[in-house]
Amino acid sequence: MINPEELIIYAAILGLLLGIIWALKYIVIIDRKIEKMDEKIERMLNRIKK
């Protein structure tokens, strides 16, 4: 049987890992949006140069 102290530690570690994964998911989403914006800006600048 797991000690209550160990259970709390495992729960805290699991919570931290889930939080990190959740944050990374949103960082990737934001990064993709920034890439799309950058591509659109480049296309607009290329049209202006022509």
DOSEZA-274531 format. One record per residue (C-alpha): residue number from 1; x, y, z. Coordinates in steps of 0.25 Angstrom, whole numbers. Last residue first. Example, Ala and Ser with C-alpha at 12.3 -4.5 7.8 and 13.67 -1.06 7.14 Angstrom:
2
<atom><num>2</num><u>55</u><v>-4</v><w>29</w></atom>
<atom><num>1</num><u>49</u><v>-18</v><w>31</w></atom>
END
This chain:
50
<atom><num>50</num><u>26</u><v>178</v><w>-229</w></atom>
<atom><num>49</num><u>31</u><v>182</v><w>-215</w></atom>
<atom><num>48</num><u>17</u><v>183</v><w>-209</w></atom>
<atom><num>47</num><u>13</u><v>169</v><w>-214</w></atom>
<atom><num>46</num><u>26</u><v>164</v><w>-207</w></atom>
<atom><num>45</num><u>23</u><v>171</v><w>-194</w></atom>
<atom><num>44</num><u>9</u><v>165</v><w>-194</w></atom>
<atom><num>43</num><u>14</u><v>151</v><w>-196</w></atom>
<atom><num>42</num><u>25</u><v>154</v><w>-185</w></atom>
<atom><num>41</num><u>14</u><v>159</v><w>-175</w></atom>
<atom><num>40</num><u>5</u><v>146</v><w>-178</w></atom>
<atom><num>39</num><u>17</u><v>137</v><w>-176</w></atom>
<atom><num>38</num><u>20</u><v>144</v><w>-162</w></atom>
<atom><num>37</num><u>5</u><v>143</v><w>-158</w></atom>
<atom><num>36</num><u>5</u><v>128</v><w>-162</w></atom>
<atom><num>35</num><u>18</u><v>126</v><w>-153</w></atom>
<atom><num>34</num><u>12</u><v>134</v><w>-142</w></atom>
<atom><num>33</num><u>-1</u><v>125</v><w>-142</w></atom>
<atom><num>32</num><u>8</u><v>113</v><w>-142</w></atom>
<atom><num>31</num><u>16</u><v>118</v><w>-130</w></atom>
<atom><num>30</num><u>3</u><v>121</v><w>-122</w></atom>
<atom><num>29</num><u>-2</u><v>106</v><w>-125</w></atom>
<atom><num>28</num><u>12</u><v>101</v><w>-120</w></atom>
<atom><num>27</num><u>12</u><v>109</v><w>-108</w></atom>
<atom><num>26</num><u>-2</u><v>104</v><w>-105</w></atom>
<atom><num>25</num><u>2</u><v>90</v><w>-105</w></atom>
<atom><num>24</num><u>14</u><v>93</v><w>-97</w></atom>
<atom><num>23</num><u>6</u><v>99</v><w>-86</w></atom>
<atom><num>22</num><u>-3</u><v>86</v><w>-85</w></atom>
<atom><num>21</num><u>9</u><v>77</v><w>-85</w></atom>
<atom><num>20</num><u>16</u><v>86</v><w>-74</w></atom>
<atom><num>19</num><u>3</u><v>85</v><w>-66</w></atom>
<atom><num>18</num><u>1</u><v>70</v><w>-68</w></atom>
<atom><num>17</num><u>15</u><v>68</v><w>-63</w></atom>
<atom><num>16</num><u>13</u><v>77</v><w>-51</w></atom>
<atom><num>15</num><u>0</u><v>70</v><w>-47</w></atom>
<atom><num>14</num><u>7</u><v>57</v><w>-48</w></atom>
<atom><num>13</num><u>18</u><v>61</v><w>-39</w></atom>
<atom><num>12</num><u>8</u><v>67</v><w>-29</w></atom>
<atom><num>11</num><u>0</u><v>54</v><w>-29</w></atom>
<atom><num>10</num><u>13</u><v>46</v><w>-27</w></atom>
<atom><num>9</num><u>17</u><v>54</v><w>-15</w></atom>
<atom><num>8</num><u>3</u><v>54</v><w>-9</w></atom>
<atom><num>7</num><u>2</u><v>39</v><w>-11</w></atom>
<atom><num>6</num><u>16</u><v>37</v><w>-5</w></atom>
<atom><num>5</num><u>11</u><v>45</v><w>8</w></atom>
<atom><num>4</num><u>-1</u><v>36</v><w>8</w></atom>
<atom><num>3</num><u>7</u><v>24</v><w>8</w></atom>
<atom><num>2</num><u>5</u><v>14</v><w>-3</w></atom>
<atom><num>1</num><u>0</u><v>0</v><w>0</w></atom>
END
